[in-house]
Amino acid sequence: MEKMICRQGMADTSQAWIYYKESGRGTPILMLHGNAETHLIFDYYEEKLSMKYRVILMDSRAHGRSRIKPEYAESEFTTTDMARDAAALLDILHIPSCILFGFSDGANIALEFASLFPERTQAVIAISGNVSPDGLILPVRAFCVGKYYCLKAATSLFRGICKKNPAASCILSCLFRHQQLASLLCNSPMMSREQLENVQAPVLLIAGTRDLVKVSHSRLMARLIPRAQLVLIKGATHTSMFGRKAFYLKIIHDFLDKSQA
């Protein structure tokens, strides 16, 4: 087998420095990871898909090697902001349109992108995504909300401490980053029916019956997105795509073969 050649860099966008990595040739596929993860979760899928496609991996803002610029670092952000980061990266790489492959929060970003930039979206693979926070099952939703408000309170407390003791600023920075990530789970995405109807590309939704996303929510997404198909996998959990890689890859390949025909 020919050795996979990789290219990597740091894209200077308007609000963040976005780390990216490319491998393979052909139709571009942009892969988007989940909350508190990095591009490394896609190692297996990168290796397999890069045999036929140009695979672009990125670390989302505030994740991995990517960094938010100082003037935006003190604000919470949304999946809409992250979708715009993805578009900015594609601009820098001179890629007019691509396939989007997202997992969890990455699936949410992919759907946001497809709604904002339908002309740049060839197809979407959204695994274990949701289009509103109430799509998460109740225990997960309650945990996320509780975590967010605890972090928000701790951040507020340490802001006061830092005024008297600047040495505590590193703790404040860490707390606020976790608050930003928790905010994504509580407050984002917030996609309306009109936004979902604006997604014109074929969409593959994959979810499990034991996922962190409600089955009813996955079915609602499939009804509201015009060209969506839902593959609901019995017994699958939120992370089953990493334990049943070959199984998921076959579903993805079958979809791509049909959507790109």
C-alpha positions as semicolon CSV with decimal commas, in nm:
position;residue;x (nm);y (nm);z (nm)
1;M;0,000;0,000;0,000
2;E;0,128;0,347;-0,088
3;K;0,226;0,548;0,219
4;M;-0,027;0,816;0,310
5;I;0,118;1,164;0,255
6;C;-0,004;1,426;0,500
7;R;0,008;1,802;0,496
8;Q;-0,063;2,021;0,796
9;G;-0,072;2,386;0,896
10;M;-0,234;2,663;1,097
11;A;-0,504;2,870;0,925
12;D;-0,526;3,235;1,030
13;T;-0,900;3,312;1,031
14;S;-1,075;3,627;1,155
15;Q;-1,145;3,492;1,505
16;A;-0,911;3,197;1,555
17;W;-0,600;3,012;1,448
18;I;-0,727;2,677;1,322
19;Y;-0,500;2,374;1,305
20;Y;-0,563;2,149;1,007
21;K;-0,423;1,836;0,849
22;E;-0,481;1,697;0,499
23;S;-0,426;1,358;0,339
24;G;-0,530;1,187;0,019
25;R;-0,665;1,324;-0,309
26;G;-1,002;1,363;-0,475
27;T;-1,330;1,512;-0,355
28;P;-1,268;1,699;-0,026
29;I;-1,417;1,566;0,298
30;L;-1,395;1,795;0,602
31;M;-1,410;1,598;0,927
32;L;-1,539;1,766;1,244
33;H;-1,484;1,618;1,590
34;G;-1,700;1,638;1,901
35;N;-1,692;1,843;2,221
36;A;-1,359;1,836;2,411
37;E;-1,204;1,613;2,142
38;T;-0,949;1,667;1,863
39;H;-0,899;1,556;1,504
40;L;-0,716;1,246;1,633
41;I;-1,045;1,064;1,696
42;F;-1,075;1,017;1,318
43;D;-0,745;0,830;1,263
44;Y;-0,912;0,513;1,130
45;Y;-1,160;0,697;0,907
46;E;-0,887;0,927;0,776
47;E;-0,674;0,630;0,676
48;K;-0,959;0,454;0,494
49;L;-1,128;0,754;0,332
50;S;-0,802;0,914;0,214
51;M;-0,759;0,623;-0,027
52;K;-1,034;0,781;-0,238
53;Y;-1,093;1,132;-0,102
54;R;-0,900;1,443;0,002
55;V;-0,951;1,430;0,378
56;I;-0,923;1,753;0,577
57;L;-0,910;1,727;0,955
58;M;-0,928;2,028;1,183
59;D;-0,925;2,106;1,552
60;S;-1,225;2,326;1,632
61;R;-1,164;2,656;1,809
62;A;-1,063;2,608;2,175
63;H;-0,981;2,244;2,100
64;G;-0,651;2,068;2,038
65;R;-0,393;2,287;1,869
66;S;-0,641;2,554;1,758
67;R;-0,656;2,883;1,948
68;I;-0,908;3,165;1,973
69;K;-0,764;3,511;1,909
70;P;-0,729;3,726;2,223
71;E;-1,006;3,970;2,133
72;Y;-1,258;3,680;2,117
73;A;-1,111;3,455;2,387
74;E;-1,325;3,598;2,667
75;S;-1,658;3,513;2,500
76;E;-1,865;3,199;2,475
77;F;-1,924;3,077;2,121
78;T;-2,172;2,865;1,926
79;T;-2,176;2,595;1,662
80;T;-2,262;2,873;1,415
81;D;-1,930;3,041;1,496
82;M;-1,754;2,707;1,449
83;A;-1,926;2,648;1,113
84;R;-1,793;2,988;1,001
85;D;-1,444;2,879;1,113
86;A;-1,480;2,575;0,888
87;A;-1,582;2,796;0,594
88;A;-1,283;3,024;0,658
89;L;-1,048;2,724;0,657
90;L;-1,192;2,607;0,325
91;D;-1,140;2,958;0,184
92;I;-0,773;2,949;0,287
93;L;-0,732;2,604;0,128
94;H;-0,913;2,727;-0,189
95;I;-1,181;2,460;-0,159
96;P;-1,514;2,586;-0,303
97;S;-1,727;2,296;-0,174
98;C;-1,687;1,972;0,015
99;I;-1,849;1,678;0,191
100;L;-1,889;1,729;0,567
101;F;-1,840;1,443;0,812
102;G;-1,916;1,527;1,176
103;F;-1,949;1,339;1,501
104;S;-2,154;1,469;1,798
105;D;-2,087;1,846;1,821
106;G;-1,905;1,805;1,489
107;A;-2,228;1,674;1,335
108;N;-2,404;1,985;1,466
109;I;-2,137;2,207;1,312
110;A;-2,171;2,020;0,981
111;L;-2,547;2,079;0,973
112;E;-2,500;2,447;1,063
113;F;-2,250;2,476;0,778
114;A;-2,487;2,308;0,533
115;S;-2,761;2,553;0,629
116;L;-2,538;2,861;0,611
117;F;-2,352;2,756;0,296
118;P;-2,576;2,522;0,093
119;E;-2,385;2,603;-0,226
120;R;-2,061;2,482;-0,063
121;T;-2,204;2,156;0,071
122;Q;-2,192;1,843;-0,144
123;A;-2,316;1,602;0,123
124;V;-2,333;1,569;0,501
125;I;-2,260;1,271;0,726
126;A;-2,389;1,358;1,074
127;I;-2,329;1,094;1,342
128;S;-2,501;1,132;1,680
129;G;-2,587;1,498;1,625
130;N;-2,873;1,716;1,745
131;V;-3,021;2,043;1,624
132;S;-3,128;2,180;1,963
133;P;-3,008;2,117;2,320
134;D;-3,336;1,951;2,417
135;G;-3,251;1,676;2,172
136;L;-3,020;1,528;2,435
137;I;-3,167;1,266;2,667
138;L;-3,280;1,416;2,998
139;P;-3,000;1,289;3,230
140;V;-2,734;1,419;2,992
141;R;-2,913;1,749;2,943
142;A;-2,949;1,798;3,321
143;F;-2,582;1,712;3,380
144;C;-2,468;1,958;3,110
145;V;-2,681;2,241;3,247
146;G;-2,560;2,178;3,604
147;K;-2,197;2,162;3,492
148;Y;-2,230;2,484;3,292
149;Y;-2,373;2,687;3,580
150;C;-2,118;2,547;3,827
151;L;-1,835;2,645;3,592
152;K;-1,991;2,986;3,534
153;A;-2,004;3,048;3,910
154;A;-1,646;2,927;3,958
155;T;-1,524;3,148;3,674
156;S;-1,698;3,450;3,826
157;L;-1,538;3,374;4,164
158;F;-1,188;3,343;4,018
159;R;-1,224;3,668;3,824
160;G;-1,251;3,840;4,162
161;I;-0,954;3,645;4,301
162;C;-0,740;3,731;3,998
163;K;-0,784;4,103;4,063
164;K;-0,601;4,054;4,393
165;N;-0,376;3,767;4,289
166;P;-0,278;3,766;3,917
167;A;-0,103;3,431;3,967
168;A;-0,448;3,269;3,970
169;S;-0,509;3,374;3,608
170;C;-0,401;3,034;3,473
171;I;-0,676;2,868;3,679
172;L;-0,927;3,123;3,551
173;S;-0,824;3,056;3,192
174;C;-0,872;2,680;3,237
175;L;-1,210;2,725;3,405
176;F;-1,335;2,958;3,134
177;R;-1,231;2,718;2,857
178;H;-1,436;2,445;3,025
179;Q;-1,724;2,691;3,058
180;Q;-1,704;2,762;2,685
181;L;-1,724;2,390;2,603
182;A;-2,010;2,334;2,849
183;S;-2,194;2,629;2,696
184;L;-2,190;2,454;2,359
185;L;-2,377;2,158;2,506
186;C;-2,633;2,376;2,686
187;N;-2,698;2,657;2,441
188;S;-2,609;2,528;2,098
189;P;-2,714;2,449;1,832
190;M;-3,046;2,631;1,799
191;M;-3,146;2,546;1,445
192;S;-3,495;2,650;1,335
193;R;-3,721;2,464;1,094
194;E;-3,634;2,725;0,829
195;Q;-3,262;2,669;0,879
196;L;-3,300;2,293;0,847
197;E;-3,508;2,334;0,533
198;N;-3,221;2,537;0,389
199;V;-2,999;2,226;0,391
200;Q;-3,012;2,121;0,027
201;A;-2,743;1,853;0,011
202;P;-2,807;1,484;0,075
203;V;-2,768;1,412;0,447
204;L;-2,690;1,085;0,621
205;L;-2,799;1,084;0,984
206;I;-2,661;0,799;1,193
207;A;-2,775;0,748;1,552
208;G;-2,806;0,464;1,800
209;T;-3,105;0,349;2,001
210;R;-2,888;0,392;2,313
211;D;-2,739;0,722;2,204
212;L;-2,711;1,042;2,410
213;V;-2,952;1,193;2,157
214;K;-3,321;1,103;2,182
215;V;-3,440;0,864;1,912
216;S;-3,744;1,087;1,867
217;H;-3,514;1,384;1,804
218;S;-3,315;1,196;1,540
219;R;-3,641;1,106;1,366
220;L;-3,754;1,469;1,382
221;M;-3,428;1,579;1,218
222;A;-3,482;1,327;0,939
223;R;-3,831;1,468;0,877
224;L;-3,726;1,834;0,875
225;I;-3,412;1,811;0,661
226;P;-3,528;1,782;0,298
227;R;-3,286;1,517;0,166
228;A;-3,202;1,338;0,489
229;Q;-3,200;0,966;0,552
230;L;-3,174;0,822;0,901
231;V;-2,987;0,504;0,984
232;L;-3,091;0,410;1,336
233;I;-2,866;0,136;1,471
234;K;-3,020;-0,091;1,731
235;G;-2,820;-0,104;2,053
236;A;-2,562;0,149;1,937
237;T;-2,436;0,409;2,183
238;H;-2,297;0,759;2,131
239;T;-1,947;0,628;2,063
240;S;-2,023;0,307;1,875
241;M;-1,862;0,445;1,557
242;F;-1,525;0,399;1,729
243;G;-1,594;0,043;1,842
244;R;-1,764;-0,080;1,521
245;K;-1,549;0,107;1,273
246;A;-1,578;-0,123;0,974
247;F;-1,957;-0,143;1,014
248;Y;-1,996;0,235;1,021
249;L;-1,746;0,282;0,739
250;K;-1,953;0,059;0,510
251;I;-2,266;0,267;0,578
252;I;-2,067;0,583;0,503
253;H;-1,916;0,442;0,182
254;D;-2,258;0,327;0,056
255;F;-2,402;0,674;0,118
256;L;-2,111;0,852;-0,048
257;D;-2,120;0,624;-0,351
258;K;-2,489;0,706;-0,403
259;S;-2,466;1,079;-0,326
260;Q;-2,164;1,129;-0,551
261;A;-2,295;0,918;-0,840
